[in-house]
Amino acid sequence: MRVVTFKISEELLEMVDTLAQATGLSRSALIRRALILLLKGEVEDRLHVERKVFKA
């Protein structure tokens, strides 16, 4: 796995840490999971739009 560095606000970091602690995930695992869910959702949204376009 590669290391990625990025900047986030203190408020967002606190939210990440709170949820990570509540779920028993590490900070990195939580961020990975959130990115995966976001990206899957984006792909599904785009496929849904493309299906509508091709049906018309």
ABEGO torsion letter per residue (X at the ends): XBBBBBBBBAAAAAAAAAAAAAAGBBAAAAAAAAAAAAAAAAAAAAAAAAAAAAAX
